[in-house]
């Protein structure tokens, strides 16, 4: 069996084909990288709204009386203190302090939902299963449940008429159980684009009908289907990490720019000792944002120099339509090279090109 034949398909695969999407392998699935064009889809999300299929993401259901305490011992952020119907970003670390995966927890009335990156699903399920307790029951819903995201400033206008919840009053990083076009769903005000919006968790059998209904209802508001290409550009502008680039098994949360999520006041969690040593020494390489000074774009893996000394490498890079099409990127560099305002050079095809370290995020949506 070839790699292509081995790829899985989400419940929305036929919808993507019907819309003329360009499909690529991603996280073990055939996923749409673009429909009408990455820049066009980026513009739709920033100005109106975009519709994403995120069903490749792994969904794990957690039940039991000790889920919060159990998860607290495995992750850097607090879980047991989450309010009912709250969502929270978190990271699982290895004993060395490196990042195993960055995830989202959703606390529901009778259970929890854990969403992990598709590429890490086959790593994270055995890991959490090996740490299961009698009071914690785990169910793997990867590939069975769908996830549709509506992202952009007009997301409320599109989702509200189709839902039986008051989504307009829902707080950011909260969720609720209700219906979307009659289909049972968890509706969360979360996203990965830097814009307002919702993520809709629903049964795979309901996903195609809901997808089509959202496109129909969203058409007067300028909603367009959007693929992974636009999503990556949007998340980079918003300064959000992508696992494998800004976070990895050998890149800790502080190094990846996620130190805000590390709760060192928790009694214990995997990687705590290693992170404490790293934070105390404060000599680790870290992620920083850069803006190229010319029109030549950087690419992932390109060497970065501070003066004559190699200081690190580019991790993510893209043109940024939200910033006047300037070329931006993230770099993993030594501490001395990471301060805002530092002048760096990126080596591109044997030539050095100037860049400046800038604050993250590159883009913030208007309030």
N, C-alpha and C positions, 0 to 999 in steps of 0.2 A: 504493500500500500504506500502510495506517495504521500509526501507531507501535505499536499493540497487535499488529497482524499481524506486524510485523517482529521482535517479541521472540522470543528463543530459549527453549527449554525444556530443563531438565536431564533426565537419565535417570529422575529420580524424580517427574516432573510428575504422572503418573497416580496415584502414591501419595498425593500431596498432595490431589488432587481427591477421591480416595476417602475421605480423612480429613476432608473438609469445610473445608480450609484456605482462608483469604482470601488470594488471590494479588494481588501488586502488581508493577509494573515495578521492577527493581533491577539495575543493572549490565548492562543489555541482556537480562535474562532475566525470565521470569515466576516470581516467588519467593514462598513463603509468608511473610506477615508475622505471622500468628497462626493457631492452630487453636482451642483452647478458651478462649483469652484470654491476654493478655500477662502479667498478674500471676500467673495460675495457672502459666504456663510458666516464669516467673522463679522461682517458689517450688519447682517441680519440680527445677530445676537446682541451686538453693542447698541444698535439703534431701535430694534423692534423685538424679535424673538426667534430663537432657533429650537429645533426639535431633535433630540439625540436618542439613539438606541444605546443604552449602557447595560444591556442584558448579559454581556460577557462577564461583568463583575460578579464575583462569587458572593452569594448570600447564605449566611449560616444563622440558623435559629437557635437561641439559647434559652433554656427554661430551667427553673429551679430556684430554691430559696437563697442560694449563695452565689448567684452569677456575678453580682457586683464585686464581692470580696475576691472571688476566684479570678476575675479579670484584672482586678487591681494588682494582683501578684505577678501578672504576666506582662503588664503594659506600663508605660511611663506616665500616662495621664490618669486622673482620677475617674473611676467608673461608678463606684458605689454611691458617690455624692450626686449623681445625675438626678435631675428632677424628672417626675413622670412626663413622658412624651418629649423629652429632650434628646437632641442628637449631640454627639461630641467626637471630635477628631482625636485619634490616638495612634500610638506606634508600639509595635511589639519589637523588643530588642533581643539580641543574642547575649550570652554572658560577657562578651567582649565590649558590649555597648553599641555594636553595629545595629543597623535597622533591618529587621526581618521583613516588615511590611508596615505601611501606614494605612490606617483603616478608619471606618466610622462605626460607632456604636449608636443604636437607637433604642431608647427605653420605652417599651410599650406597657400597657396595663398588666398583661399576664405573661410577658416574655420579652426578650431582647432580640434585636436584629444586629448582626455583625456583617459589615460589607468589606470585603478585601479585594485587592487588585487581582484581575483575572490571571495575570502571569504568575501570581504567587499562590493561586488556589491550591495547587497540588503540593505545595510546601506547607501552607498554613493549616489545612485541614488535618493532616497527620500530626502536626505540632500541637494544636489545641486539643485534639482527641487524646493524645498521649498524656495530657495534663488534666483530663476530665476527672471530676469527683462524683460520688454518688448523688450529691445534691445539685449537680449541673448536668442537664441532658442536652445533647447537641444533635442538630439535624442539618445535613448538608442539602441545600436547595439549589446548588449551582446548576444552571442550565434548565431548571424547572420553573423558576420564577423569572419574570421579566422586569426590566427597569427602564423607564422612559423619563427623560428630563426635558422640561420646558424652561429655557433660560433666556432672560432678556427683560428690558424695562416694561414690556407689555404682557409679561407672563401672567400676572394676576387677571387681566382682562380676558385672557384666553381660557385659563383653568377654572376661574370662579363659576361661570355659567354651567359648566359640566360637572361640578362637584356638589355634594350635599353638605360640605363643610364650609365654614366661613374662612376661606383660605386667605382673604385679604387681611384679616386680623391675626393670622398666625405669625408668631415671632420667628426671626431668623434662627436657624439651627434648632427648630422644634418640629414635631410631626404629629399626626393624628390618623386614626383609622376611619375610613369612610368609603365613599364610592366616587368613581370617575366615569361618567357616562353609564352609570348603572353597574359597573364592575367594582367588586370589592378591592380596595387598595389602601396601602399606607402612603399618605401624602406628606412629604417632608419639604420644608423650606430650606433646602440645601443645594449646593451646586459646586462646580469646578471651573467656572468661567469668569468670576469676578463680577457677575451681574446678579440681580435678583432672579428668583425662579424657584421651580419645584422639581422634585424627583418623585416619581410615581412607581411604587413597588406593587406589582400585580401578578396574577397568574398568567403563565405563558399563553394559555388558550384565549385569554381576553385581550392580549396585547395587540394583535393586528387590527381588531375593530377599534380599539381606543386610539391607536396611532392614526388611523384614517380619520376618525372623528376629530382629533386634535388638529390635524392638517386642514380639515374642512372649516372648523370653527376659527382657526387661527389665520386663515387666508385673508380676511378683511383687515387683520392687524399686522400683516406683513410677515407672518410666521413662515419659515423655510426649514426643510430638513437640513441637518448639519452633520458632518462627519468628524472623524478623529483628527483630521488635519486642522480644521478650524478650532477644535477643542484644545489641541496642543498649543496653538498660537494664543488662544484666549487665556489659558491657564498660565502660560509663561508671562504674558503681560501683567497678569494679576499676582505674580510672584509665588505661585503655588507649586510645590515640588512634584516631580514625576518620579515614581519609584524606578530605580535603575539608573537614574541620572543625578538628581539632587539628594537622593537617599539610596542606600544600598547596604549590604551586609557589612561592608567595610567603611560606611559613612554613618556616623552617629547622628542622632537628632540635633545636638548642638552644632555639629559640623554642617548639617544640612539646613540650618536656619530655623529649626523647630525647638529651640531651647525653651521657649515659652510654654511648651506642653510638658516639660519634664517636671514632675512633682516630687522633688527630693524629700519632702516632708512625709511621704508615704513610708510606713515601716520597712517595707521590702518590696522589691520587684526585680525581675530578671534584668541584669545589666546595671543595677544601681551602683555597685561598687566601682565598676569600670568607668561609669559616667562621672562619679564623684572625683575619681583621680584625674580624669580628663579635664573636668571643669576647674579643678584646683590648679593644675599645671597651666592651663590656658595656652597651650602651644600647638593645638591641633590645626590642620588645614581646614578651611571653611568655605562655604558657598557665599559668593558675592555676586551682585548684578553688575554688568558692564554695558556701556553704550559705545559702539564703534564710532570713531570720529570721521571716517570716510564712508564711501558707498559700498565698499567691499564687505560682504557678509562673513561672519565667523561660522564655523561648523563644529559640532561636537567632536572632541578629541584633539582639536588644534592646541599646540603648546602656547602657554602664556608666560611672558617674561616681565620681571621687575628689574629694569635696567638691563644688565647683561646676564642676570641669573634667571634660570627657569624657575618659575614660582608655582606652576600648576598647569591646568588644562581647562578648556571649554567643556561644559557639560551639556547645556542646551543653548540653542541660538535660533533666531527668527527675525524676519522683518516685523515691525510693530505698527500696523495700520493706525492704532489708537494714539500713536506718538509721532504722527507725521511720516510714517514709513521709515523711521530710523531703525538701524540694525542693533538689536539688543541680544543679550545672552546672559547665562550664568556661568561662573567659573568656580572651580575648586582650587583654592590657592592658599599659600602660606599666610599666617596671621598678618605679617608685615605688608602683604599685598592686598588685603581685604578692606582697608579703611576707605570710606566714601571720599572721593576726590583724588584717590591715588591714580597716577598715570601708569598704564600698562601697555605692553605690546603683545599682539596676537600674531603668531607666525602662520601665514597663509600661503601655501605653495612656495615656500622658501623665502618669502619677503615678510618683513615686520610691518604691522599696521597698528596705529595708535588706538587705544581705548581708554575710557575713564570709568572707574568704579563709581556706581550710583546707588542710591538707596532703593531697597525693595519695599513694596512692589513697584513695578514700573508704572502701573495704571491703577487708579481707584475710581470706581463709578461715582458719578455725581450724586450727592446726597439729596 
